C-alpha cells in the first residue's frame, strides 16, 4: 500500500461521512510518507471539521513546516490558530467583566491572524458592547458587515449599538449642560 491509496480511501470515508475512518486513513498515509505536506494538510482539515482543533493545528503546522513557501498551508495554520484564540476568548465571556479586556486582546490577535473571520469581528463587537465601549462595538460590527453586508446578526447589532450610543451621547451632553448651568448659577450667586 502507498500513501495515495490511503488518501483515496480517506476521501471515500469522507464521502460516507465517516470522518473517524478518514482520519485513520490520513494517518496511515502520513505513516507511509511523513514528509508529504499535503497529507498533513488534508488530515488537518479533517481534524478541524471534527472539532479537534489542537490536532488540526499540529498537522497544519507540520504541513507549513514541510513546505514553508506554500502560502496556502501558512494561511490555513493562521486560520486555525485564530480559531483557537476565539475559543479561549469565548471562555472568558463566561467569567467576570474584568476578564473581558483579556478576551478583547485575544480576539484582536485572532483578527490580525485571520482578518476574514466574521466570528472574530462579531465577538469583538459583543465584548466592546459589554464593556460599554459602544463606539468600538459599532466599528467592529461595521468591519463585520464589510465582510458580509447581509449578516443578519451584525445588522441587528449595528442598529442596537447605534441607538444605545446615541442615547449615551444625549445623556452625557445633557449632564454636561446641567453641570454648566449649576456652575453658572453658583457664579451668579457670588
Backbone torsions as a table, in degrees:
resi	resn	phi	psi	omega
1	UNK	NA	141.4	175.8
2	UNK	-117.0	173.9	-177.0
3	UNK	-60.6	-39.1	-178.2
4	UNK	-65.3	-35.6	176.4
5	UNK	-62.9	-44.5	179.6
6	UNK	-63.7	-38.2	178.0
7	UNK	-64.0	-43.3	178.2
8	UNK	-59.1	-43.7	179.2
9	UNK	-66.1	-35.2	177.9
10	UNK	-63.1	-44.1	178.8
11	UNK	-65.3	-37.2	175.7
12	UNK	-60.7	-41.3	178.5
13	UNK	-64.3	-39.8	178.3
14	UNK	-62.7	-43.4	179.1
15	UNK	-62.5	-25.3	177.3
16	UNK	-92.9	8.0	-179.9
17	UNK	61.0	27.8	176.7
18	UNK	-104.7	81.0	-173.9
19	UNK	-71.4	-31.2	177.6
20	UNK	-65.1	-40.7	176.6
21	UNK	-67.1	-38.8	177.7
22	UNK	-60.0	-43.0	178.1
23	UNK	-59.0	-44.5	179.4
24	UNK	-61.2	-39.8	179.0
25	UNK	-68.0	-41.5	176.9
26	UNK	-62.3	-40.9	177.7
27	UNK	-62.8	-37.1	176.5
28	UNK	-63.5	-44.1	178.9
29	UNK	-60.2	-42.0	179.7
30	UNK	-66.6	-38.8	177.9
31	UNK	-62.0	-34.9	179.8
32	UNK	-77.1	-31.4	-177.2
33	UNK	-146.0	74.9	-173.3
34	UNK	-66.3	-18.2	-179.0
35	UNK	-87.8	5.2	-178.7
36	UNK	-88.6	106.6	-176.9
37	UNK	-60.8	-38.6	-176.4
38	UNK	-65.3	-30.1	177.2
39	UNK	-66.9	-43.6	178.0
40	UNK	-63.0	-41.6	179.9
41	UNK	-61.6	-46.5	-179.4
42	UNK	-64.0	-39.6	176.8
43	UNK	-66.1	-39.0	178.5
44	UNK	-58.9	-44.6	178.9
45	UNK	-61.7	-43.0	-179.2
46	UNK	-66.5	-41.3	175.4
47	UNK	-61.1	-43.3	-179.4
48	UNK	-61.5	-42.0	178.3
49	UNK	-66.5	-22.8	179.3
50	UNK	-95.9	12.7	179.7
51	UNK	58.8	35.7	174.8
52	UNK	-110.7	72.2	-168.2
53	UNK	-63.4	-43.5	-177.9
54	UNK	-64.8	-39.5	177.1
55	UNK	-68.2	-36.7	177.3
56	UNK	-62.5	-43.9	179.1
57	UNK	-63.5	-42.3	179.9
58	UNK	-57.5	-49.3	-176.7
59	UNK	-74.8	-29.5	173.3
60	UNK	-65.4	-39.1	176.3
61	UNK	-63.9	-39.7	177.0
62	UNK	-61.5	-46.5	-179.6
63	UNK	-61.1	-45.0	-179.0
64	UNK	-66.0	-37.7	178.8
65	UNK	-69.2	-36.3	-179.5
66	UNK	-72.0	-32.8	178.8
67	UNK	-134.1	74.0	-175.0
68	UNK	-63.9	-20.2	179.3
69	UNK	-79.7	-11.6	-177.8
70	UNK	-84.2	104.6	-178.1
71	UNK	-62.9	-31.9	-178.8
72	UNK	-59.6	-45.2	178.7
73	UNK	-65.3	-41.3	-179.8
74	UNK	-63.0	-46.1	-179.3
75	UNK	-66.6	-35.3	176.5
76	UNK	-62.8	-43.9	178.2
77	UNK	-61.5	-45.4	179.6
78	UNK	-63.1	-39.9	177.8
79	UNK	-59.1	-45.3	-179.5
80	UNK	-67.9	-39.6	178.2
81	UNK	-65.5	-37.6	176.4
82	UNK	-64.1	-41.3	178.3
83	UNK	-61.4	-39.3	177.7
84	UNK	-63.5	-38.8	176.6
85	UNK	-63.7	-38.4	179.0
86	UNK	-66.0	-37.9	177.3
87	UNK	-62.0	-43.6	177.2
88	UNK	-61.5	-44.9	-178.4
89	UNK	-63.1	-41.5	-180.0
90	UNK	-60.0	-36.6	177.7
91	UNK	-63.7	-35.3	179.6
92	UNK	-69.7	-24.5	178.2
93	UNK	-62.6	-26.5	-177.6
94	UNK	-83.3	-8.7	-178.9
95	UNK	-96.5	-161.8	-177.0
96	UNK	-69.6	161.3	-179.8
97	UNK	-63.9	-26.8	178.0
98	UNK	-61.4	-30.9	-179.1
99	UNK	-77.0	-11.7	-179.6
100	UNK	-64.1	-31.9	178.4
101	UNK	-64.7	-34.6	174.7
102	UNK	-66.7	-40.0	176.6
103	UNK	-60.3	-43.1	178.4
104	UNK	-58.9	-44.2	179.9
105	UNK	-61.1	-43.4	178.8
106	UNK	-64.8	-41.9	-179.5
107	UNK	-67.4	-38.3	176.9
108	UNK	-61.4	-39.9	175.8
109	UNK	-62.6	-40.9	179.2
110	UNK	-62.3	-41.1	179.1
111	UNK	-63.1	-40.1	178.1
112	UNK	-63.4	-37.7	-178.7
113	UNK	-77.2	-34.8	-177.3
114	UNK	-137.8	81.2	-175.6
115	UNK	-69.0	-0.8	176.9
116	UNK	-104.1	9.1	-177.8
117	UNK	-79.9	105.7	177.6
118	UNK	-64.5	-38.4	179.7
119	UNK	-59.4	-38.8	-179.4
120	UNK	-64.3	-46.4	180.0
121	UNK	-65.1	-36.3	178.1
122	UNK	-65.0	-47.1	178.0
123	UNK	-62.2	-39.3	178.9
124	UNK	-61.9	-44.0	179.2
125	UNK	-62.0	-46.2	-178.5
126	UNK	-64.0	-42.1	179.4
127	UNK	-62.7	-47.6	179.0
128	UNK	-61.0	-40.6	179.5
129	UNK	-63.0	-43.4	178.6
130	UNK	-63.6	-29.0	178.5
131	UNK	-84.7	-3.1	179.7
132	UNK	81.2	11.4	179.3
133	UNK	-93.6	71.8	-171.0
134	UNK	-64.8	-37.4	-179.9
135	UNK	-63.5	-35.7	177.4
136	UNK	-74.5	-35.3	176.2
137	UNK	-62.5	-43.0	179.4
138	UNK	-63.1	-42.9	179.8
139	UNK	-61.8	-42.3	-179.9
140	UNK	-64.6	-40.6	178.4
141	UNK	-66.0	-39.8	178.4
142	UNK	-63.5	-37.8	175.7
143	UNK	-63.5	-40.6	176.1
144	UNK	-59.8	-45.6	-176.8
145	UNK	-70.6	-20.7	172.0
146	UNK	-66.8	-36.0	179.2
147	UNK	-75.1	-37.2	-178.2
148	UNK	-144.5	90.0	-177.5
149	UNK	-59.5	-20.5	-178.8
150	UNK	-99.7	14.3	-179.1
151	UNK	-65.9	109.4	-172.9
152	UNK	-61.8	-46.7	-179.1
153	UNK	-65.7	-42.1	178.5
154	UNK	-59.9	-43.8	178.9
155	UNK	-62.6	-42.8	179.6
156	UNK	-64.7	-44.5	-179.7
157	UNK	-65.2	-37.0	179.0
158	UNK	-60.2	-47.3	178.5
159	UNK	-60.9	-45.5	-178.9
160	UNK	-62.6	-46.3	-177.4
161	UNK	-70.2	-38.5	178.4
162	UNK	-64.2	-40.3	178.0
163	UNK	-63.8	-45.4	179.4
164	UNK	-63.5	-42.1	179.9
165	UNK	-63.3	-42.1	179.1
166	UNK	-61.1	-44.7	178.6
167	UNK	-63.5	-41.8	178.3
168	UNK	-62.0	-42.5	-180.0
169	UNK	-64.4	-42.1	178.4
170	UNK	-63.5	-42.9	-179.8
171	UNK	-63.5	-42.2	179.7
172	UNK	-67.8	-38.6	179.7
173	UNK	-70.0	-36.6	176.8
174	UNK	-65.5	-42.6	178.6
175	UNK	-62.5	-41.2	178.8
176	UNK	-63.8	-42.0	178.9
177	UNK	-64.7	-41.9	179.5
178	UNK	-63.0	-39.9	177.9
179	UNK	-63.6	-42.7	179.2
180	UNK	-60.9	-42.9	179.6
181	UNK	-62.7	-43.8	179.5
182	UNK	-62.3	-41.2	179.4
183	UNK	-65.5	-41.5	-179.8
184	UNK	-66.3	-44.7	179.1
185	UNK	-61.7	-39.1	178.3
186	UNK	-65.8	-37.7	179.3
187	UNK	-70.7	-35.8	179.7
188	UNK	-66.7	-32.8	-178.5
189	UNK	-71.2	-26.5	-178.4
190	UNK	-82.5	NA	NA
